[in-house]
Amino acid sequence: MSFKRLEADDFVVSTDSITAGMWVGDIATLTYFFTSSTQAAGASGDYYLNVYSSSAATDIQFAIAYANAQGSGSLAYNTAVNGYSPTGTIYGQYQNLVLGDENAAFIFGNITSSDFFALSIERSRFKEAILPGSLTLKVAGSTRTLTLTDDSAYTTTVMYGEAGRIYNIISGSAGVRNTSVNSSGWTSASGSYGWLLPDIGTILLNGAALAAPSASGGANFLYSGSASASAAPNTSPNVALYLGISGSSAKTFTLNSQESVTSDFIFVRPRSSEFNYSENPSFISGSTGEVLYSSFINNPQVYITTVGLYNDNNELLAVAKMSRPLLKDFTKEALIRVKLDF
């Protein structure tokens, strides 16, 4: 066995971005939506609704939750205490998670909103983050269907919160803005359609923007807890949004995930005078330590098969196997590139 100390210029670090479809099977577009009546009727059903890609209800794709600052949209924990309900609790949780301040307000575009829907992507579905610009989501209201995306392609200064990057949800698809209502791509009176939070795999949808009239850029999306709750269907807000997504024309929820993979390249350079002899029993005598064949004394022929990486204490840290044995003698030099991904 032979050792050689690596120098600083033998190391190169590279980072690559890898993307994949968000949904199970690495597909990018989800077109089938199912829920579980058991989960909806259970203890968690008051807080969120899981959405599956098949009727078997085995692989959760994302969950829908509704948040309301006043606690509207769900029954109170105690009828004698107003404002304390699952929707109020969820609103406070997202204040802490996204804004880092229980007194801060959610400002979608340029309008403060007191309620929103949260679409939380199942953690096992994505690698590191949502890929900005990959979103296409259709939501059907009572008068029309909205097609939504994010404004990452048009943002020069990215907003940051406690949960990382923040992009506005706008009208459009696959990162391309629709300016049919106004140049910003959102509603004229209710602000943007929400936020994309790629670093925590979450989409917040502005309820007021969804419920706005068509002329203002909304879809007249009716749900319990909204300003037009008296005209809303007799279903929970979570179910209402599920029906809006699963019942939209050409129902579509497209997303990609993104992961940064760092690679450490280590270049091992056996020079012509190095690594030409072996301690293998086929090369040297185990009893006398002599070279078995005299022709190998001045003209050795060995094959490099493995590169081991050691620290200064001679502790083996990593092993790299060659794809095929590499012939080495005094007339040959080699350059072996070892790649470590992490």
C-alpha positions in Angstrom: 0.0 0.0 0.0 1.3 3.4 -0.9 0.3 6.8 0.4 0.4 10.3 -1.0 -0.5 13.6 0.7 -3.1 15.6 -1.2 -2.5 19.3 -1.8 -5.0 22.2 -1.7 -5.2 22.3 -5.5 -6.3 18.7 -5.6 -9.7 19.6 -4.2 -12.5 21.3 -6.2 -16.1 21.9 -4.8 -19.0 22.2 -7.1 -22.8 22.7 -6.5 -25.5 21.6 -8.9 -29.2 22.2 -8.8 -31.3 19.0 -9.4 -35.1 19.3 -10.2 -37.8 16.6 -10.3 -41.6 16.4 -10.4 -43.2 17.1 -7.1 -45.7 14.3 -6.9 -45.5 10.6 -6.3 -43.6 8.9 -9.1 -41.7 12.1 -9.8 -44.5 13.4 -12.0 -44.9 17.2 -12.2 -48.6 17.5 -12.8 -51.3 16.2 -10.5 -54.7 15.7 -12.1 -56.4 13.3 -9.8 -57.5 14.4 -6.3 -59.0 12.3 -3.5 -59.6 12.7 0.2 -60.2 10.3 3.1 -63.5 10.5 4.8 -61.9 8.8 7.9 -59.3 11.6 8.2 -61.8 14.3 7.5 -64.1 13.0 10.2 -61.3 12.4 12.7 -59.7 14.7 15.2 -57.4 16.3 12.6 -60.3 17.0 10.2 -61.1 20.3 12.0 -57.6 21.6 11.2 -56.6 20.2 7.8 -57.6 18.0 4.9 -55.2 15.6 3.3 -55.3 15.2 -0.4 -54.3 12.0 -2.2 -53.5 11.1 -5.8 -55.5 7.9 -5.8 -58.7 6.5 -4.2 -56.6 4.1 -2.1 -55.6 7.1 0.0 -52.1 5.8 0.7 -49.8 8.6 -0.6 -50.5 12.0 0.8 -49.7 14.7 -1.8 -50.5 17.8 0.1 -52.8 19.1 2.8 -55.3 22.0 2.9 -55.8 24.2 5.9 -57.7 27.4 6.5 -56.5 30.2 8.7 -58.6 33.1 10.0 -57.5 35.8 12.4 -61.0 36.0 14.0 -61.4 32.2 14.2 -64.2 32.2 11.6 -64.8 29.2 9.4 -64.8 26.6 12.2 -66.5 25.9 15.5 -65.1 27.5 18.6 -63.3 25.3 21.2 -65.6 26.8 23.8 -68.9 28.5 22.7 -68.5 31.0 25.6 -65.2 32.3 24.2 -65.3 34.0 20.8 -62.4 33.8 18.3 -60.7 30.7 19.6 -61.1 27.9 17.1 -59.0 25.7 14.9 -58.8 28.3 12.1 -57.6 31.0 14.7 -55.0 28.6 16.0 -53.7 27.9 12.5 -53.5 31.6 11.7 -51.4 32.1 14.8 -49.1 29.2 13.9 -48.4 30.6 10.4 -47.8 34.0 11.9 -45.0 32.5 14.0 -43.7 30.2 11.3 -43.7 32.6 8.4 -43.6 36.1 9.9 -41.9 35.3 13.3 -44.3 37.7 15.1 -47.7 36.8 16.4 -48.8 40.5 15.9 -47.6 40.8 12.3 -50.0 40.8 9.4 -50.1 39.0 6.1 -49.8 41.4 3.3 -50.5 39.8 -0.1 -49.2 42.2 -2.8 -50.2 45.5 -1.2 -53.3 44.4 0.8 -53.5 43.1 4.4 -55.5 40.0 4.7 -57.1 38.4 7.8 -57.5 34.9 6.3 -55.9 32.6 3.8 -55.7 28.9 2.8 -52.4 27.0 3.3 -51.4 24.2 0.9 -48.6 22.3 2.6 -46.8 19.8 0.4 -46.1 16.5 2.0 -42.5 16.6 3.1 -41.6 13.3 1.5 -42.8 14.7 -1.9 -40.0 17.2 -2.3 -36.2 17.2 -1.8 -35.1 20.6 -0.6 -37.5 23.2 -1.8 -40.2 24.1 -4.4 -38.7 25.2 -7.7 -39.9 28.8 -8.2 -41.5 29.4 -11.5 -42.8 25.8 -11.8 -46.2 26.4 -10.2 -49.5 26.1 -12.2 -52.6 25.7 -10.1 -56.2 25.9 -11.2 -58.9 27.0 -8.7 -62.6 27.1 -9.8 -64.9 29.7 -8.3 -68.6 30.2 -8.9 -68.0 32.4 -12.0 -64.7 31.3 -13.5 -61.5 29.3 -13.0 -58.3 31.0 -12.0 -54.9 29.8 -13.2 -52.2 30.8 -10.7 -48.4 30.8 -10.7 -45.7 32.7 -8.8 -43.9 36.0 -9.7 -40.3 34.7 -9.2 -39.4 35.5 -12.8 -40.4 39.2 -12.3 -38.9 39.7 -8.9 -35.7 41.7 -8.7 -35.5 41.8 -4.9 -36.7 38.6 -3.2 -38.7 39.0 0.0 -37.6 36.9 3.0 -39.4 35.9 6.1 -38.8 33.5 9.0 -39.5 30.6 6.7 -37.2 31.8 3.9 -38.0 33.2 0.5 -41.5 34.7 -0.3 -42.9 35.1 -3.8 -46.4 36.5 -4.6 -48.9 34.3 -6.3 -50.2 35.9 -9.5 -52.5 35.1 -12.4 -50.6 33.0 -15.0 -49.0 29.6 -15.5 -45.5 28.0 -15.3 -44.1 31.3 -14.1 -45.5 33.4 -16.9 -47.7 36.3 -15.8 -51.2 37.0 -17.1 -51.8 40.8 -17.2 -55.5 40.7 -18.3 -56.6 42.4 -15.1 -53.6 44.6 -14.4 -49.8 44.7 -15.0 -49.0 43.1 -11.7 -51.1 40.0 -12.4 -53.2 40.1 -9.3 -56.6 41.5 -8.2 -57.2 45.2 -8.3 -58.7 45.5 -4.8 -57.6 42.4 -2.8 -53.9 42.2 -3.7 -52.0 39.1 -4.9 -53.5 35.6 -4.8 -51.2 34.7 -1.9 -47.6 33.7 -1.3 -45.3 30.9 -2.5 -43.0 29.8 0.3 -40.6 27.5 -1.5 -38.2 26.8 1.3 -40.9 25.2 3.5 -43.0 23.7 0.6 -46.0 25.8 1.3 -48.5 27.9 -0.8 -50.7 30.4 0.9 -53.8 31.4 -1.0 -55.4 34.8 -0.3 -59.1 34.1 0.4 -60.1 37.6 -0.3 -58.5 37.5 -3.8 -60.2 34.2 -4.7 -63.5 35.5 -3.5 -63.2 38.8 -5.4 -65.6 39.5 -8.4 -64.4 38.3 -11.8 -64.2 41.9 -13.0 -61.6 42.6 -10.2 -59.6 39.5 -11.0 -61.2 37.0 -8.6 -63.4 34.0 -9.2 -66.3 34.6 -6.7 -64.9 31.7 -4.7 -67.4 31.2 -1.9 -66.4 29.6 1.4 -67.4 29.7 5.0 -65.4 32.3 6.9 -65.2 34.7 4.0 -66.8 38.2 3.8 -69.6 36.6 1.7 -70.0 33.7 4.1 -73.8 34.1 4.1 -73.8 32.9 0.5 -71.1 30.3 0.9 -71.8 26.6 0.6 -72.5 24.6 3.7 -69.1 23.0 3.8 -65.9 23.7 5.7 -63.4 26.0 4.0 -60.9 23.1 3.6 -63.5 21.1 1.7 -64.5 24.2 -0.3 -61.0 24.7 -1.6 -60.6 21.0 -2.3 -63.7 21.1 -4.4 -62.4 24.3 -6.1 -59.1 22.5 -7.1 -60.5 19.1 -7.9 -63.5 20.5 -9.7 -61.7 23.0 -11.9 -61.8 22.6 -15.7 -58.7 20.7 -16.9 -57.8 20.3 -13.2 -54.1 20.9 -12.8 -51.6 21.3 -10.0 -48.1 21.4 -11.4 -45.0 21.8 -9.3 -41.3 20.8 -9.4 -39.0 20.2 -6.5 -35.4 21.5 -6.3 -32.3 20.3 -4.6 -28.8 21.6 -4.4 -26.2 18.8 -4.4 -22.7 19.7 -3.4 -19.9 17.6 -5.0 -16.4 17.5 -3.7 -14.0 16.5 -6.5 -10.6 15.1 -5.4 -7.9 14.6 -8.0 -5.4 11.9 -7.3 -2.3 12.1 -9.5 0.0 9.0 -9.5 3.3 10.3 -11.1 5.5 8.1 -13.3 7.7 7.2 -10.4 4.9 6.5 -7.9 2.7 3.5 -7.2 4.6 1.1 -9.4 5.1 -1.7 -6.9 2.6 -3.7 -5.0 2.5 -5.7 -1.7 0.1 -8.2 -3.2 1.2 -11.8 -2.6 1.2 -12.3 -6.4 3.9 -9.6 -6.7 6.1 -9.9 -3.6 7.0 -12.9 -1.4 5.3 -12.8 2.0 8.1 -14.7 3.7 11.2 -12.9 2.3 9.8 -9.7 1.0 11.5 -10.1 -2.4 9.9 -9.5 -5.8 8.8 -12.8 -7.1 9.7 -12.1 -10.7 13.0 -10.5 -11.6 11.5 -8.8 -14.6 9.3 -6.8 -12.2 12.3 -5.2 -10.5 13.1 -2.7 -13.2 9.9 -3.0 -15.2 7.0 -3.5 -12.8 3.5 -3.9 -14.0 0.7 -3.2 -11.5 -3.0 -2.4 -11.7 -4.7 0.4 -9.6 -8.1 -0.8 -8.5 -8.9 1.2 -5.4 -8.3 4.7 -4.0 -8.6 5.1 -0.2 -8.9 8.6 1.4 -7.3 8.9 4.8 -6.9 11.7 7.4 -3.7 12.7 9.2 -4.3 9.9 11.7 -4.2 7.3 9.0 -7.9 6.6 9.5 -9.8 5.5 6.3 -12.6 7.9 5.5 -13.7 6.9 2.1 -13.1 4.3 -0.6 -13.4 4.8 -4.3 -13.4 1.8 -6.7 -12.2 2.1 -10.2 -14.6 1.2 -13.0 -11.8 -1.1 -14.4 -8.2 -1.8 -13.3 -5.7 0.9 -14.4 -2.4 -0.4 -15.7 0.6 1.5 -14.1 4.3 1.4 -14.7 7.3 3.8 -14.9 6.2 5.0 -18.3 2.7 6.0 -17.3 1.1 8.7 -15.2 -2.6 8.8 -14.2 -5.2 11.3 -13.2 -8.0 9.8 -11.1 -11.0 12.0 -10.2 -12.9 11.0 -7.0 -16.4 12.5 -6.6 -18.1 12.8 -3.2 -21.7 14.0 -3.2 -23.3 15.3 0.0 
